[in-house]
Every structure is written in structure tokens, then in C-alpha cells.
Amino acid sequence: MRPALRPYLLIVPALLLTGGILYPFGLGLYYTLFDFSASKPQPDMVRLENYRAVFTQEAFWNSAWVTVLYAVGAALAETVLGVSVALLLHRSTVVGRVLEKILILPLMIAPVIAAIIWKLMLQPSVGVVNHLLKPFGLGGVQWTDTPTGALLSSIAVDVWVYTPFVAILALAGLRSLPASPFEAAAVDGAGWWYTFRRLTLPMLWPYVLVAVIFRFMDSLKVFDIIYALTEGGPGDSTVVLQIRAYLEAIRFQRYSFGISYTIVLWAVVYLAAMVLVKHLGKIQRKAAEVTT
């Protein structure tokens, strides 16, 4: 083999992977230009009619609102709890080292399995959660039987599964911070709150924002946790965009219309990622100024 050919051979796997991603995406984008469904196996080209129907459908805006509530609520709760846990574990103690190992257990459970477990635990009559709350007069709560309760329960399961992810990223960030600014602050007699607000948090922000980007993007396209826990109910109170696309394409067998939902969702996730990544660059520059 000629040495000049090796660089080209090394990029072959990347090209195959790119093709494997772009081909189904392009095919799906092409199908949205037709009215393909189970009742119409020979579709007609409708151009952008599917997208017009999506944006004029009341169900779309309801699902979009539920998706935003879910993504913002889950990402915010996971960020606050994850950073708090990381700050607690940053102190090298025996308990901290043990908890650090236990912390990754939720990440080892598939989200859909975790949702099924929590669904059983949240059962009003036989669930262990109501059983534990009964002595406090809080038994019999309908956790997933009301619109608000179902959405909050779904967010809670997401938080339980993915808070360790944020905590691990934040803990890695804390352990990589330079020691010299903190030593100088200690010599000057700075208190814990001042050090945290002026040094720790500004330098930690890039790591926190990376976790926020991952979790917010993932929460925007959530399917498994909500579908396993509530199946989008009661009513359509937890029907996020991903579930709406599934219902349209699979259950109602309107394939082109359902794919249009996924393309719209992709555009939303892409734009959100672009905004957050652009903001990440600014945060990184500010963090660099703090360390110098």
C-alpha cells in the first residue's frame, strides 16, 4: 500500500458514517414533500403542504409548549442539583468517595426501564411512594393521573436518571480548576461565598454549560421516559413533539405528516444548539479572563 493513500483510507469510516446519517435524513426530507400514508400508497407531491398543516395544527403548538416546559424544567433542575452534588463531592472524604461510585447507578439503567420502575412506584394504590408518604398524610396522590402531575412526574424521572451526568461533568470541572486563584483568595481572607461567586462559578460555567447543552438538546427530543411513564396522557398533557410525530406516523399511519414533525423538531434542536454553543464560546473567554 502506498503511504500517500493511507490518509484517504483513514477517512473512509467517517465518510461511511456520514453517508449513513445523511441518506435517511435526506430520504425523510424528500418524503415530507408527498402525502404518503397507509391509505395512499401511491402519494402525490404536495410540496410544503405538510409543513403548513403542521404549523396550523393546534396539536402542534400544544406539543411544542409541553416540549419547552419539559426541556427547560428538566435541564434547570438537573443543572442545579448536579452542580450542588458536585460541590458536595468535591471535598475528598470517605463518604464522598463512596457516594461518587453510587452516583453513576442511575446512568447504568436504560431510561425506559427507569420510567417503568417509577411508573410502578408512583401507582396511587400499590405504589411504594404513596406508601412511604402515608404516615405524613400524603398518601393517595394521583401522580400521573392529572395533567400537571404527569408532566412533573416525567420531569422528576428525567432528573433522577440524568442528574448524575451533570454532577460528573461539574465534578470533573471542579477538579480541573487551577489552585492558584483560590490560594490567593484564601491569603486575602476571602470567604466561601465570595470565592464561590467570584472564582468557582465563573471558571466552572463552561463545564456547566456543556452539560446544559447536552441535557437541553436531549430533553427537547425526549420520547422513551414520557411514553413509558404516561404514554402522552392524560389526554395530550405530556405529548411532546417526538411523541406527536410517533402518533402521526405510526399510530395514525400518516407517514409523510409524521416525518414532517421530526424535521421540524430537528430544526428546533439544531437552532437551540447553535445558540447555546455560540454562548459557550463567550463563557469560555470570560472564564479564561478569571484565571489570568
C-alpha positions in Angstrom: 0.0 0.0 0.0 1.3 3.4 -0.9 1.8 5.7 2.0 0.1 8.5 0.1 -3.1 6.5 0.1 -3.3 6.0 3.8 -4.8 9.4 4.8 -7.6 8.8 2.3 -8.3 5.3 3.6 -8.5 6.6 7.2 -11.4 8.9 6.3 -13.4 6.0 4.7 -15.1 5.1 8.0 -16.0 8.7 8.6 -17.5 9.0 5.1 -19.5 5.8 5.6 -20.8 7.1 8.9 -21.7 10.5 7.3 -23.5 8.8 4.5 -25.4 6.5 6.9 -26.6 9.6 8.6 -27.3 11.9 5.7 -29.1 9.3 3.4 -32.0 8.5 5.8 -32.2 12.2 6.7 -32.4 13.3 3.1 -34.9 10.5 2.3 -37.1 11.6 5.1 -36.9 15.2 4.0 -37.9 14.1 0.5 -40.9 12.1 1.8 -42.3 15.2 3.5 -42.9 16.7 0.1 -45.6 13.9 -0.5 -48.8 12.9 1.1 -47.7 9.3 1.7 -49.9 7.3 4.2 -51.3 3.8 4.7 -54.4 4.8 2.9 -52.5 6.3 0.0 -49.6 4.1 -1.0 -49.2 6.0 -4.3 -48.7 9.5 -3.0 -49.0 12.8 -4.8 -46.4 15.6 -4.4 -47.8 18.3 -2.1 -44.5 20.3 -1.7 -44.6 22.2 1.6 -48.3 21.4 2.4 -47.3 19.0 5.2 -45.3 21.8 6.9 -48.2 24.2 6.5 -50.5 21.7 8.1 -48.1 21.1 11.0 -47.8 24.8 11.9 -51.6 25.4 11.6 -52.5 22.4 13.7 -53.4 23.2 17.3 -51.9 19.9 18.5 -48.5 21.0 17.2 -48.5 24.2 19.4 -49.7 22.3 22.4 -46.9 19.7 21.9 -44.4 22.5 21.3 -45.4 24.1 24.6 -45.2 20.8 26.5 -41.8 20.1 25.0 -40.4 23.5 26.0 -41.8 23.1 29.6 -40.3 19.7 29.9 -36.9 20.6 28.4 -36.5 23.8 30.4 -37.7 22.2 33.7 -35.6 19.1 33.3 -32.4 20.9 32.3 -32.8 23.6 35.0 -33.4 21.0 37.8 -30.6 18.8 36.7 -28.2 21.6 36.4 -29.0 23.0 39.9 -28.9 19.6 41.6 -26.0 18.3 39.6 -23.8 21.3 40.5 -24.9 21.1 44.1 -24.0 17.4 44.3 -20.6 18.1 42.6 -19.8 20.8 45.2 -20.6 18.3 48.0 -18.5 15.6 46.4 -15.6 17.9 45.7 -14.5 17.6 49.3 -12.3 14.5 49.5 -14.0 12.4 52.2 -14.6 8.8 52.6 -18.4 9.3 52.3 -17.8 11.5 49.2 -15.8 8.8 47.5 -18.5 6.2 48.3 -21.3 8.4 47.0 -19.3 9.2 43.9 -19.4 5.5 43.0 -23.1 5.2 43.8 -23.8 8.3 41.7 -23.4 6.6 38.4 -26.0 3.9 39.1 -29.0 5.7 37.5 -26.9 6.2 34.4 -26.5 2.4 34.1 -30.2 1.9 33.9 -31.9 2.4 30.5 -34.3 5.4 30.7 -37.3 3.4 29.5 -36.6 0.8 32.3 -36.2 3.6 34.9 -39.6 5.1 33.7 -41.3 1.7 34.1 -39.9 1.2 37.6 -41.1 4.7 38.6 -44.5 4.1 37.0 -44.9 1.1 39.4 -43.6 3.1 42.3 -46.0 6.0 41.6 -49.1 3.9 41.4 -51.7 5.6 43.7 -52.9 2.4 45.4 -50.0 0.0 45.5 -47.0 2.2 44.7 -44.2 2.4 47.3 -44.0 6.3 47.1 -47.6 6.8 48.4 -47.0 4.0 51.0 -43.9 5.9 52.3 -45.8 9.2 52.3 -49.0 7.8 54.0 -47.7 8.4 57.6 -47.3 12.1 56.8 -50.9 12.3 55.5 -49.8 12.5 51.8 -50.9 9.0 50.7 -53.2 8.5 47.7 -51.6 11.2 45.5 -52.5 10.7 41.8 -49.0 11.3 40.5 -49.6 10.6 36.8 -53.4 10.9 36.6 -53.6 14.7 36.3 -52.0 16.8 33.6 -49.7 18.8 35.9 -48.8 15.7 38.0 -48.0 13.7 34.9 -45.7 16.4 33.5 -43.9 16.9 36.8 -43.6 13.2 37.4 -42.0 12.8 33.9 -39.6 15.6 34.7 -38.8 14.0 38.1 -37.9 10.7 36.4 -35.7 12.5 33.9 -34.0 14.4 36.8 -33.4 11.1 38.7 -31.8 9.5 35.6 -29.6 12.3 34.3 -28.6 14.5 37.3 -25.6 12.2 37.8 -24.5 13.1 34.3 -24.4 16.8 35.1 -22.8 16.1 38.5 -20.0 14.1 37.0 -19.3 16.8 34.4 -19.4 19.5 37.0 -17.2 17.5 39.4 -14.6 17.0 36.6 -14.7 20.7 36.0 -14.1 21.5 39.7 -11.1 19.2 39.9 -9.6 20.8 36.8 -9.7 24.4 38.1 -6.3 25.9 38.8 -5.4 26.1 42.5 -3.5 29.5 42.4 -6.6 31.8 42.3 -8.1 30.0 45.3 -4.8 30.1 47.2 -4.6 33.9 46.6 -8.2 34.4 47.7 -7.5 32.4 50.9 -4.4 34.6 51.6 -6.6 37.7 51.2 -9.1 36.4 53.6 -12.0 35.8 51.1 -15.0 33.9 52.5 -16.5 30.8 51.0 -19.4 32.7 49.3 -17.2 35.4 47.8 -14.8 32.7 46.5 -17.6 30.7 45.0 -19.3 33.7 43.4 -16.1 35.4 42.1 -13.9 32.4 41.3 -15.5 29.0 41.3 -18.7 29.8 39.4 -17.2 31.9 36.6 -14.5 29.3 35.9 -17.0 26.4 36.2 -19.5 27.9 33.9 -18.1 26.4 30.7 -18.4 22.9 32.1 -21.9 23.6 33.4 -23.0 25.0 30.0 -21.7 21.9 28.2 -23.9 19.8 30.5 -26.8 22.2 29.9 -26.4 21.9 26.1 -26.4 18.1 26.2 -29.3 17.8 28.6 -31.4 20.6 26.9 -31.0 19.1 23.5 -31.7 15.6 24.7 -34.8 16.8 26.6 -36.2 18.5 23.5 -36.3 15.2 21.7 -37.4 13.0 24.6 -39.6 10.0 23.9 -38.7 7.0 26.0 -39.3 8.3 29.5 -42.6 10.0 28.8 -44.0 7.3 26.6 -43.1 4.6 29.2 -44.5 6.6 32.1 -47.6 8.2 30.7 -47.9 7.4 27.0 -48.5 11.1 26.5 -51.5 11.2 28.8 -53.7 12.0 30.5 -55.2 13.4 27.3 -52.4 15.1 25.5 -50.9 16.8 28.5 -47.5 15.1 28.1 -47.5 14.7 24.3 -44.2 16.2 23.3 -43.1 16.7 19.7 -41.4 13.4 19.5 -44.4 11.5 20.7 -46.7 13.6 18.4 -44.5 12.5 15.5 -44.8 8.9 16.6 -48.6 9.1 16.9 -49.0 10.7 13.4 -46.5 8.4 11.6 -47.1 5.1 13.3 -50.4 5.1 15.1 -52.4 7.2 12.6 -50.2 5.9 9.7 -49.8 9.4 8.1 -46.2 8.8 7.3 -45.2 12.0 5.5 -47.0 14.1 8.0 -45.3 12.4 10.9 -41.9 12.8 9.3 -42.6 16.5 8.9 -42.9 16.7 12.7 -39.5 15.1 13.1 -37.9 17.5 10.6 -39.4 20.5 12.5 -38.1 19.0 15.7 -34.6 18.6 14.2 -34.7 22.3 13.1 -35.6 23.4 16.7 -32.9 21.3 18.3 -30.3 22.5 15.7 -31.1 26.2 16.3 -31.1 25.7 20.1 -27.7 24.0 19.9 -26.3 26.8 17.7 -27.4 29.5 20.1 -26.1 27.6 23.2 -22.7 26.7 21.5 -22.3 30.4 20.5 -22.9 31.4 24.1 -20.5 28.7 25.3 -17.7 30.5 23.4 -18.4 33.7 25.2 -18.5 32.0 28.6 -15.1 30.2 27.9 -13.5 33.6 27.1 -14.8 35.1 30.3 -13.6 32.1 32.3 -10.1 32.4 30.8 -10.0 36.1 31.9 -10.8 35.0 35.5 -7.8 32.5 35.6 -5.3 35.1 34.3 
